[in-house]
């Protein structure tokens, strides 16, 4: 099968109003999903942290998200005197516009009858649909970096530079993790990739790539523990500091829609797409993989991946920036690259030797487990203990301003402490003399 095989989805019967219905549905689906995600995240985090979360406005606090959205829209919209006015307004629009474009190529289900027209539950598809997704998400970086630069302020610029470096770094590992899916599926079309997972979902046979993608997607959308561009204690919300009202809401909306984007890509490429999980898929000779049922499975899987990101936010602490970049460049990228080479070798052996895929995967898993066991059981080299050195005297004002001591350095005792110790010694001496 050629790598750029044509899509499985057939759009030959689609008309302009069918396209319009699908486009409006995607727009409404994403907007409603963001409102629901705000409520779900606050409720879930509240339960994880033994709090109630929103529970006053509406049943179970459901109206709280609507109030938050209206508050953003109705807040005072200020403008910066030194900002580049055009780019200052254009940046949040770029971020929001690109975030809406990913779901255009993600299939919600197979062909259905819509007003008498047989059409797939997908707006469009192409032979390079996944490359289109990567291109659109890369273009969204411009909205962030231009927003920080156009604000003409220090902290937004630092936040945008951080975010750019972070997103570029983790897009590399994300792209490499997707290459193995292209190889085993024989296509970059999203509908054909879903069709290739009829018997086996790729997260099982490509588990290392799936793990790399999960970590990379959290870094890509700036979520804890990787929310370094918006670290409140360091950058005060990063590139969005100088934005308010609707312009801030565009950035905020793009961030949450991007969470649904990476979740939808994970479902489509690794979790079988719209296909029902086993044993539901075996009921009634696959009746739950036909009609409108697949849309339910797709949305459910997307929300499960969303819950995973909410769970990590309520569980893990923020990384340091150097740790975060080291993880991306020295761990994720080499692991993803090595896995791509292994998958390519397996596919080559299968084509020439006609070896069963399951047998080959079992052999690879056995070798991987053996290597890990050897590394874990290998005795560590004992190094002689380092000689203890006297802590060097530390001058906090050597650079012209006070800085904290480094490990192994100690601050000299303060003059007040010296006077207090001298007074205590004098009192003790007088008491002894008496």
N, C-alpha and C positions, 0 to 999 in steps of 0.2 A: 504493500500500500504506500503510495507516495506521501511524503510528509505534508504537502500542501493539498490534501484531498479536499474535494468540494464538500460543503455542508450537507447534512442529512435533511435538515428542514427544507420544506418546499413552500415557497412564498408566491408561486405562480398565480394563485387565485386571489391574492390580496388586492384590495382597492385603496384609494386614498383615505376613505373614511375608516377603513379597518386600521390603517396605520395611525390615524388620528386617535382612535379609541385606545389602541395599545400605548401610544405615547402619553396620553392623558392618564391612563391607568398607572403607568410607571411613575409619573410625577406625583399623583395622589398617594400611591403606595409608599413612596419614599417620605413624603411630608408627614403622613399619618404615622409611619413607622418611627420617625424621629420623635414625635410627640409621645408615642408609647414608650420609646427607649428612655426618655427622660424620666418618666414615671417608674418604669421597671427598674432602672438603675438605682434610683433613690430608695425604692422599696427594698430591693435586694440588699443593697449596702446597709440599709437600716437594720434588716434582720441579721445580717452577718455581724454587725457591731452592736447587737442587742438594743437597737432603737426601733421606733415605730415607722419612721419615714413619713411621707405625706399621707395624712389620713383625715383631713378636715374638709377640704373643698371637694364636694361631690362624693359619690360612693367610692370608698377605699382611696380617696384622694385623687381620683382620676382627673379632676378639673385643674389640678395644680400645674400641669404642663401647659395648659391653655393660658393660665394666668401668667406664667413665666414668659411665654411667647409674646403675649400682649404687652407685658412690661418692657420687653426689649424694643418692640416697635414704637411704643409711646414715650420712651425716654428722650431726653433732650439730645438733639443731634448737633454736636459741636464740630467746628472745623479748625484746623491748625493753620496758624498764620504762615509758618515757614514750610509747609508741606507742598509737594508737587500736586496740585489739585486734581489733574486728570488721572495720574497714576494712583493717587490716594483713593479715588473712587473706583477705578478700574480693577484694582487688586482683589478686593473681596468678590467682585463679580466673576473674575476669572476662576477663583477658587470654588465658588458655588456652581458655576456653569459646567466646569469639567467634572464635578462630582456627580452630576445628574446623567452623564453620558455613558457610564459603565454598564448600567442595567439594560441598555439598548441591545446588547448582544448576549445577554444571559437568558437561557431558556427556562421558562416557568413550567413547561409541560410539553406533551406531544401535540399532534394535530387534534383540533376540536372543531366542532361546527359552531360558528359564530354568525348568527343572523343568516343561516343558509349557506355560508361560505366556509369551506374547509381550509383552516389556517392554523399554523403552529402557534403555541403560546410563547411567542418570541417576537420582538419588534423587527430584528434583522439579524443576519449572520453572514459571515464571510470566511474565506479559507485562512485568513490570518487574524481571526477575531481576538485571540489572546494578545497578539502583538498590538492590536488596536487598544486593548485595555491598558497595557503597559505604557503606550504612548500618551494616552489621555491622562493617566495618573501622573506621569512625568511632567506633563504640561501644567498640571495643577500646582507644581512647586513654584512656578512663576508668580502666582497670586500671593504666595506667602512671602517670598523674598522681595517682591515689589512693594508689598504692604509695609514691611519693615523699613525698606529704604525710603519710600515716599513720605513716611512720617517725620523724617528729619529729626530723629531722636535716637539716643544711644541704646537704650534697652530694647526697643523694637528691632533695631538693626542687629543687635547681638542675637536676639531670639530668631530672627529670620535666617541669619547665617548658620546658627545651630541647626535649625530645622532643615535647611537645604543640605548640609553635610549629612545629617541623619537620614533623610529620605533617599538621597542618592546612594549612600552606603547600603542601606537595607533593601533598596530596589535591586541591587546586584545579586544579593543572596536570594531574594524572592524570585527573580528571573531565572537564576540557575536551578532553583527547586522546581520551576515549571517546565524546564527543558526535558526532564525525565518523563513528564506526562506527555509531552509532544512525541517523544521517541516511542513509548509503548502504545500510544493511541494512533500514531501514524498521521496525525492531523493537528492543526491549530484552530480548527473550527470548534466552537463550544458545543454545538449540537452533535457533532461527530464524537467528541470526547465523552459526552454523556452516553451516547450510543455504545461506545467501546466499554463502558462499565456495566453492561447488562449482566454478566456473570460474576464479576469481581470488582469491587470498588478500589480505586487506586490508592486510597490511604492505607490499605492492608499490604499490598505488594510494594508500595513506594513509601513505606512508613518514615524512613529518615528524611525524605524530601518533604513529607507532610509536616514533620516536626519543625524543620527549617522554615517552612512557609508560615506556620503558626507564630513562631517567634518573630519572623520578619514583618508579618502583617501588623503585629502590635507596635513594633517600632515605626512602621510606616505611617500609622495613624496617630502617633504621639500619645499613646495611652500608657498609664502606669503599668510596669515600672520604668517605662521608657519615655516619660513626658518631659524630657529635658528642655525642649524649646519653650515650654510654658511653666517652668519651675517657679512657683510663686515666691519661694524664699530667695531666689537668685535674680530672676528677670521680670517678676511681676506680670505674668501671663504672656510674656514674649512678644511676638510680632503684633498682637492685637491690643497692646496697651493704649495706644492713641486713637482707638476706634470706639464709637459709641452708637447706640440706637440701632438702626437698620443695617448700617455698614458692619457693625460688630456681629449682628445676627447672621449676616451672610457667612462670615468666617465660622461662626458657631454651627450653623446649619451644615456647612461643607464638612466640618470635622465629624459630625455624627453620620452624615450620609456616607462618608468614606469608610466608616466602620461597617455599614451595611454592604458597601462595595467589596471590601476584602472578604467579608463573610460569604457573600454570594459567589465570589470566585473560588473560595475554598470548597463550598458545596458543589459547585459545577465541576471542578477539576479533580477533587479528591473524594468527595462523599456521595458519588453517584448521581449528582444533580437532582432532578425531579423524581427519580425512581424511589419507590417505597422500600423501606428497610425490610430485611428478613425478620420474622416469618410472614409479615403482611404481604410481601410480594408473591408468596406461594399460595395465597388464598384465592380460590375461584379462578385458577389458571391465569393469574396476572391481571384480574379485573381492576385492581387498585392502581395499576400503572396505565390506565386508560381514562379518557375523558378529562374531567376537571379535578379528579382526585390528586394527580401529581402536583398541582399547585399547592395543595395543603402540605405535602411532604417537603417541597422545596422551601416554603416559608418556615416550616417547623425547624428544618435543619439550619436555616439562616439564624433563627433566634437562639438555637443551641450554641452556635459559634459566638453570637453576641453575648450570651450568658457567660461563656468562657472568658471573654475580655472583661466583663463586669466582675467576675470572680477574681481574676488576677489583680484588678484594681483594689478590691477589698482585702487582698491577702499579702501582696508583695510590697516591698519598700522600693523607693526610687534608687536607681543606679547612679553612681558618679559618671560624669561624661566620659572620662578616660576608660572606665570599665565598659561602658556601653559601646564605644567605638572599637575597643579591643575585641569584644564579643562578636561584632559584625565582621571585622576584617580578618581576625586571626582564628575564628572558630567557624562561624556560619558559612562564609564564602569558601574556605578550603573543604569543609565537609560536603557542601552542596556540589562543588566541582568534582570531588572524588566520587560522589554518588552518581553523578552524570556519566562519568567514565565507566563505572561498573555497569550501569544500566545499558549503555551503548554496547559494551562487550557482551552482555547477556543477549541482547537482541541480535547481535551479529552471530553468536553461536547458535541461537535458535534458528536463524534463517538457513545456515549451512549444515547444521547437524540435526535439525528437527528434534530438539530436546524439549520435553514438556516444561511449560513455564512454572508449574507448581514444584516440580522436582528441582529445577534450577534455583528457585527462590529458597527452598529448604536447604540446599547446599550453601548458598550465600549466607543464610541466617546461621547455619552451623559454624562456618568459618568465622563470621563476625563474633559469635558468642565465644568461640575458642580464643580469638585474639584478645577480647575483653577480659576473659578469665586469666590469661597469661599476664596481662598488664596489671590486673588487680592482685594476683598472687606472687608476682615477682618481688623478691625482697628488696626493700629500699636500702640504698647506700647510706650507711651511717657516717655522718660527718662529725669530726671532733668539735666539741663545744668551743665557741669563740671566746677568747679571753675577755674578761670583763674590763671595761675601760671606765675611767672616771668620767662622769658627765661633764661635758665642756660648759664653761661659763657662757651664758647667753646674754647678749645685749639687745634688748627689745627695740631700742631706738637707734640702732646702727644705721638703718636706711633712711632715717629722718622721720619715721612715723612708727608707731607701735605695731608690732606683729607678734603672733603667738609663737611659742617655741616649737621646734621640730622634735620628732622622737629622739630621745637620748639627750636632749638639752633641758636645762632647768633655769628658771628665772632666779635672779639673785633675790635674797630676802628684801622686803620693802623697808624703808627707813622707819616707818611706824612700828613694824614688827620688831626691829632692832631696839627701838626705844622701850617697847613693852617688855621685851625679854630682859633688857638691862635693868628696868625698874623691878621686875620680879626677882632677879638675882640679888639686887640691893636689899629688897625687903626680906628675902630669905637669909641674907648675911646678917642683917640687923636682928632678926629673930634668933639667930644662932648665938650672936654675941650676948644678947640679954639672957 
